[in-house]
Amino acid sequence: MLRVAVVGSGPSGVYTAQSLVQQEPGVLVDVLDRLPCPYGLVRYGVAPDHEKIKSLQNNLRSVLEHERVRFLGGVLVGPGGLPATRLRELYDAVVYCVGAATDRHLGIPGEELPGSWSATEFVSWYSAHPDSAADGFVLGARSAVVIGVGNVAVDVTRILARGAAELSRTDIPQAALTALAASGVTDIHMVGRRGPSQARFTTKELRELGALPDTEVTVDPAELALDPNCLDLSALPAAPRRNVEALRTWAALPPSGAPRRIHLRFFLRPVELLADTGRVGAVRFERTAPEGRGGVTGTGQFEDIEAQLVLRSVGYRGVPLDGLPFDADLGTVPHRAGRVVREGRTVPGEYVAGWIKRGPTGVIGTNRPDAKETVTSLLRDAPVLVRQEASEDPLAALRAEGIEPVEWAGWEAIERAEAELRASLGRGGVVKLPDWEALLAAVRGART
């Protein structure tokens, strides 16, 4: 019997578990997570108004309910929790699927001013991540600047512009809904340092901005003209061509007089956040220009955009894991086809999948083939991994060491508590419990 621990219950972790039980009838899989809730970024990263994507939880659920898969939430692996060396003793193999835990910084003056946040912090707030301690994002803000032109930047821009009536039908926590309902933000500037043909958002996400009620999208035709790739759309690949076509449509529209405006800006590089009475009041940008090799160069021309709220969305980065080698330049664990590499040699029994393996790239579906590759390597190693004698159930060992994991029944108790919260608030859908205290109280109620 092969016992495997999968660390992380997001898509990469669940797809790893799924691939294991599909390919090997003699495997038992424990999916461990630091949080008492499964699904990772599908629960705590996908925007609340993207209900179709969030419904992926139903598919992930079917894997975690498999008879040879066990969810063990509330288990911290690493400093302050279960040592990685002990985890390796309890299981024949361990697959780390922990994602990229930190966001990138701009590295410019004023970045630490009050009112300047990472998009990650904002997403955690409106997703009710139990670690979120930030608040007051929109308080007193009239104008917001979102730095970045990827899908996360589009998400936070859209949530800032959404009406309370639309958001109340989602699983957004009540405190965030109340704050956004009272928001005075009327102008949202989403800004990229390169041209529109190089933006990383998908066309579907982009077009959603144009469907928001009481909101107009503005695009400066002069900034489109700065991009040489926009001169002949037939030369562009399909995805950026569709993006540019959508941007051209908005650039040709006259002002509508809508109460909220989303300004899509390009060829502007942030160089400083400017203070106003002790907090951010504007962002200074330098105009950039294509340098002919896919990058941009500064022009020495500057523009200040008013902002009482600044959200940086310039990428994620992995962090070192307890007991594993780490490539600081790439922010990943060195590997060969998912096998962890130590000092130039692969280590049977230690594996990676997801962002900690490949970096923060791809979409949710990218995790399927990524997980399959890792599982293929693991199962090829299985003959040297399976122990001759029957090993102790890791759950019993964890409990003996004072760790009481949140099992599936505990997660179902959280779901019931969230349904009860929704009913008490008179809202549609599910309303997430807002913090660790509420989540663990629901679990304790199921144990008594």
C-alpha positions in Angstrom: 0.0 0.0 0.0 1.5 3.3 -1.1 0.7 6.3 1.2 1.1 9.8 -0.3 0.8 13.2 1.3 -0.2 16.0 -0.9 0.5 19.4 0.7 -2.0 21.9 -0.6 -5.7 21.5 -1.5 -5.9 23.9 -4.4 -6.3 22.8 -8.0 -2.7 21.5 -8.4 -3.0 19.5 -5.2 -6.4 18.0 -5.9 -5.5 17.2 -9.5 -2.4 15.4 -8.1 -4.6 13.4 -5.8 -7.0 12.6 -8.7 -4.2 11.4 -11.0 -2.8 9.2 -8.2 -6.0 7.4 -7.5 -6.9 7.1 -11.2 -3.5 5.5 -12.1 -2.7 3.5 -9.0 -5.4 1.3 -7.3 -3.2 0.7 -4.3 -2.6 4.2 -3.2 -4.0 6.2 -0.3 -3.8 9.9 -0.5 -4.0 12.5 2.3 -4.4 16.1 1.1 -3.1 18.4 3.8 -3.8 22.1 4.0 -2.8 24.8 6.4 -6.4 26.2 6.2 -9.4 24.4 7.5 -11.1 24.8 4.1 -10.2 23.1 0.8 -9.9 24.4 -2.8 -7.1 27.0 -2.4 -7.2 29.8 -4.9 -10.5 28.6 -6.2 -12.1 29.6 -2.9 -9.7 32.4 -1.9 -8.4 33.8 -5.2 -11.2 33.6 -7.8 -13.3 36.8 -7.8 -16.7 36.4 -6.1 -18.6 37.4 -9.2 -16.9 34.7 -11.3 -19.4 32.1 -10.3 -18.8 29.8 -13.2 -15.1 29.4 -12.3 -15.9 29.1 -8.7 -18.2 26.2 -9.5 -15.1 24.2 -10.2 -15.2 23.5 -6.5 -17.8 20.9 -7.3 -15.3 19.0 -9.5 -12.6 19.3 -6.9 -15.0 18.1 -4.2 -15.7 14.9 -6.0 -11.9 14.1 -5.8 -11.7 14.9 -2.1 -14.7 12.7 -1.4 -13.0 9.7 -3.1 -12.8 6.7 -0.9 -9.0 6.6 -1.1 -8.5 10.4 -0.6 -8.7 12.1 2.8 -8.8 15.9 3.4 -6.8 17.0 6.5 -7.1 20.7 7.0 -5.6 22.9 9.6 -2.2 21.2 9.3 0.7 23.5 9.0 3.8 21.9 7.5 7.0 23.7 8.4 8.2 26.0 11.2 5.6 26.2 14.0 3.8 23.1 12.7 4.6 19.6 11.5 8.3 19.4 10.4 8.9 18.4 6.8 11.2 15.6 8.0 8.4 14.2 10.2 6.0 14.3 7.3 8.4 12.3 5.2 8.6 9.7 7.9 4.8 9.3 8.0 4.3 8.9 4.2 6.0 6.9 1.5 6.0 10.1 -0.7 5.2 13.8 -0.3 4.1 16.1 -3.1 4.2 19.8 -2.4 1.6 21.9 -4.2 1.8 25.1 -2.2 1.6 27.8 -4.9 3.3 31.1 -4.9 2.7 32.7 -1.5 4.0 36.3 -1.9 3.5 39.2 -4.4 6.1 41.2 -6.2 6.9 44.7 -5.2 7.4 47.8 -7.4 10.6 48.9 -5.6 9.8 52.6 -6.0 9.7 55.5 -3.4 6.4 55.8 -1.5 5.3 52.2 -2.1 4.8 51.8 1.7 2.5 54.8 2.1 -0.9 54.2 3.7 -3.3 53.5 0.9 -0.8 51.5 -1.1 -1.6 47.8 -1.1 -0.8 44.6 -3.1 -3.7 43.2 -5.1 -3.2 40.0 -3.1 -4.2 41.9 0.1 -7.3 43.3 -1.6 -8.3 39.9 -3.1 -7.8 38.2 0.4 -10.1 40.9 1.9 -12.9 40.5 -0.5 -12.5 36.7 -0.5 -12.6 36.4 3.3 -9.2 34.7 3.6 -8.8 34.0 7.3 -5.3 35.5 7.3 -6.5 38.8 6.0 -6.0 41.6 8.5 -6.3 44.5 6.2 -9.3 46.8 5.9 -10.2 50.3 4.9 -9.1 49.9 1.2 -11.8 52.2 -0.2 -12.4 54.4 2.8 -12.1 58.0 1.7 -10.9 57.1 -1.8 -12.2 58.9 -4.9 -9.7 57.6 -7.5 -7.9 54.3 -7.6 -4.8 53.2 -9.6 -4.3 49.5 -10.4 -0.8 48.9 -11.6 -0.7 45.9 -13.9 -2.6 44.6 -16.9 -3.2 40.9 -16.1 -6.3 39.1 -15.2 -5.9 39.8 -11.4 -5.6 43.5 -12.3 -8.9 43.2 -14.2 -10.5 41.3 -11.3 -9.7 44.0 -8.7 -10.7 46.7 -11.1 -14.0 45.1 -11.8 -14.8 44.5 -8.1 -14.0 48.2 -7.4 -16.6 49.1 -10.0 -19.3 46.5 -9.2 -22.5 47.6 -7.6 -23.6 46.3 -4.2 -26.7 44.7 -5.6 -24.7 42.5 -7.9 -22.1 41.6 -5.3 -24.7 40.8 -2.7 -25.6 37.7 -4.7 -22.1 36.3 -4.4 -20.1 34.8 -1.5 -18.3 38.1 -0.7 -18.0 38.6 3.1 -20.5 41.0 4.6 -17.9 43.5 5.8 -16.4 43.8 2.3 -19.8 44.1 0.8 -20.7 46.9 3.2 -17.5 48.8 2.5 -17.8 48.5 -1.2 -21.5 49.6 -1.1 -20.4 52.8 0.6 -17.4 53.3 -1.7 -16.9 56.8 -3.2 -14.5 55.5 -5.9 -15.6 56.9 -9.2 -12.4 56.6 -11.3 -10.3 53.5 -11.6 -7.1 53.6 -13.7 -5.6 50.3 -14.8 -2.1 51.0 -16.0 0.5 49.0 -17.9 4.2 49.9 -18.6 4.0 48.3 -22.1 1.6 48.4 -25.0 -1.9 47.0 -25.3 -0.7 44.1 -27.6 1.5 42.9 -24.7 -1.1 43.0 -22.0 -1.6 39.7 -20.1 -5.3 39.8 -19.6 -7.6 37.5 -21.5 -10.2 38.9 -23.8 -13.1 37.4 -21.9 -12.0 39.1 -18.7 -11.3 42.4 -20.5 -14.8 42.5 -22.1 -16.5 42.0 -18.8 -15.4 45.6 -17.9 -17.5 46.9 -20.7 -20.6 45.1 -19.4 -20.6 46.7 -15.9 -23.7 48.8 -15.2 -23.3 52.5 -14.8 -19.6 52.3 -15.8 -17.8 53.4 -18.9 -14.4 52.2 -20.1 -12.1 54.8 -21.7 -9.0 54.1 -23.8 -6.7 56.8 -25.2 -6.4 56.4 -29.0 -3.0 58.0 -28.8 -1.7 55.2 -26.6 -3.0 52.6 -29.0 -1.1 54.4 -31.8 2.1 54.1 -29.8 2.1 50.3 -30.1 3.6 49.3 -33.5 1.9 45.9 -33.1 -1.5 47.6 -33.3 -0.9 49.0 -36.8 -1.4 45.6 -38.5 -3.7 43.4 -36.5 -3.4 40.6 -39.0 0.2 40.0 -37.8 -0.9 39.6 -34.2 -1.7 36.2 -32.6 -5.4 35.6 -32.0 -5.5 36.5 -28.3 -3.8 39.9 -28.4 -5.6 40.7 -31.6 -9.0 40.3 -29.9 -7.7 42.4 -27.0 -6.7 45.2 -29.2 -10.0 45.0 -31.1 -11.9 45.5 -27.9 -9.7 48.4 -26.9 -10.2 50.1 -30.3 -13.9 49.8 -29.8 -13.8 51.6 -26.5 -11.3 54.2 -27.8 -13.8 55.2 -30.5 -16.8 55.8 -28.2 -17.8 59.2 -27.0 -18.1 59.9 -23.2 -21.3 58.4 -21.8 -21.5 60.4 -18.6 -21.7 57.2 -16.5 -21.1 57.8 -12.8 -18.0 55.4 -12.8 -15.1 55.4 -15.2 -12.5 52.7 -15.9 -9.4 54.2 -17.6 -7.2 51.7 -19.4 -3.8 53.2 -19.8 -0.6 51.9 -21.5 3.1 52.9 -21.9 3.3 54.3 -18.4 5.8 53.1 -15.8 5.3 53.9 -12.1 8.3 55.7 -10.7 7.0 57.1 -7.4 4.0 57.2 -5.1 3.3 60.8 -4.0 2.1 61.6 -0.5 -0.8 63.8 0.5 -1.4 64.5 4.2 0.5 61.4 5.2 -1.0 58.8 2.7 -0.8 58.2 -1.0 -2.4 60.9 -3.1 -1.1 60.3 -6.6 1.1 58.0 -8.6 3.9 59.5 -10.8 4.4 57.6 -14.1 7.1 58.0 -16.7 5.9 57.7 -20.3 7.6 54.7 -22.0 8.1 53.8 -25.7 8.8 50.6 -27.5 12.6 49.9 -27.8 12.2 47.5 -30.7 13.0 44.2 -29.0 9.7 43.7 -27.1 10.6 45.9 -24.1 10.2 49.6 -23.4 12.4 52.5 -22.5 11.8 55.7 -20.6 11.2 58.9 -22.4 11.8 61.4 -19.6 8.1 62.6 -19.8 6.1 62.2 -16.6 2.4 62.2 -15.7 0.8 62.2 -12.2 -2.5 60.3 -11.7 -4.5 61.1 -8.6 -5.1 58.1 -6.4 -6.1 57.6 -2.7 -5.9 53.8 -3.3 -3.1 52.1 -5.2 -3.2 48.3 -5.9 -0.1 46.7 -7.4 -0.7 43.6 -9.5 2.7 42.8 -10.9 3.0 39.1 -10.3 3.4 36.4 -7.6 6.5 34.7 -6.3 7.2 31.4 -4.5 8.8 31.3 -1.1 11.3 28.7 0.4 9.8 25.6 1.9 11.0 24.0 5.1 13.6 21.4 4.3 13.5 21.7 0.5 16.0 23.3 -1.9 14.9 26.6 -3.5 15.9 28.5 -6.6 15.8 32.1 -5.3 16.0 33.5 -8.9 13.0 31.6 -10.2 11.1 31.3 -6.9 10.6 27.6 -7.4 11.9 24.3 -6.1 14.4 22.7 -8.4 13.0 19.5 -10.0 13.1 17.1 -12.9 9.7 16.1 -14.1 8.4 16.9 -10.6 11.1 15.0 -8.7 12.8 17.4 -6.2 16.5 17.9 -7.1 19.1 18.1 -4.3 22.7 18.9 -5.1 22.2 17.8 -8.7 20.4 14.6 -7.9 16.7 13.7 -7.8 15.3 12.6 -4.5 12.8 9.7 -4.6 9.9 10.4 -2.3 9.9 14.2 -2.6 7.9 15.9 -5.4 6.4 19.2 -6.5 3.5 20.3 -8.6 1.8 23.6 -9.5 3.3 27.0 -9.1 6.1 26.0 -6.7 7.2 23.7 -9.5 6.8 25.8 -12.6 6.3 29.4 -11.3 3.1 31.5 -11.4 2.1 30.8 -14.9 -0.9 29.3 -16.7 -4.5 29.0 -15.8 -6.3 26.5 -13.5 -6.5 23.9 -16.2 -2.7 24.0 -16.7 -2.4 22.2 -13.4 -3.9 19.0 -14.8 -1.0 18.0 -17.2 1.5 19.5 -14.7 0.2 17.2 -11.9 0.1 14.2 -14.2 3.7 14.6 -15.1 4.7 14.6 -11.4 2.5 11.6 -10.6 4.0 9.7 -13.4 7.4 10.3 -11.9 6.2 9.3 -8.4 4.6 6.1 -9.6 7.8 5.1 -11.5 9.6 5.5 -8.2 6.9 3.5 -6.2 8.8 0.2 -6.1 11.6 1.8 -4.0 9.1 3.9 -2.0 6.7 1.4 -0.6 7.7 0.0 2.8 7.8 -3.7 3.4 6.0 -3.5 6.7 2.6 -1.9 7.2 3.0 1.6 8.4 0.9 3.4 11.0 -2.0 5.5 9.9 -0.5 9.0 9.7 -3.7 10.5 11.1 -3.3 8.6 14.4 0.3 9.7 14.5 -0.6 13.3 14.0 -3.2 13.1 16.8 -0.7 11.5 19.1 1.6 14.5 18.5 -1.1 17.0 19.4 -2.3 17.9 15.9 -6.0 17.6 15.4 -6.7 18.0 11.7 -10.0 19.3 10.3 -11.4 16.3 8.5 -14.1 16.4 5.8 -16.9 16.5 8.4 -15.4 19.6 9.8 -15.4 21.3 6.4 -19.0 20.3 5.9 -19.8 22.0 9.2 -18.2 25.2 7.9 -20.4 24.9 4.8 -23.5 24.6 7.0 -22.4 27.6 9.0 -21.9 29.6 5.9 -25.4 28.7 4.6 -26.9 29.7 8.0 -25.0 33.0 7.8 -26.4 33.6 4.3 -29.9 33.0 5.5 -29.5 35.3 8.5 -28.3 38.1 6.3 -31.1 37.5 3.7 -28.6 37.2 0.9 -28.4 34.8 -2.1 -25.7 32.2 -2.6 -23.3 31.4 0.2 -21.7 34.0 2.5 -18.2 33.1 3.7 -17.3 33.0 7.3 -14.9 36.0 7.8 -12.0 34.8 10.0 -10.2 32.0 11.8 -12.4 32.3 14.9 -15.6 31.7 13.0 -14.2 28.9 10.9 -12.8 27.0 13.9 -16.0 27.6 15.9 -18.0 25.9 13.2 -15.5 22.9 13.3 -15.7 22.7 17.0 -19.5 22.6 16.9 -19.3 19.5 14.6 -17.0 17.7 17.0 -19.2 18.1 20.1 
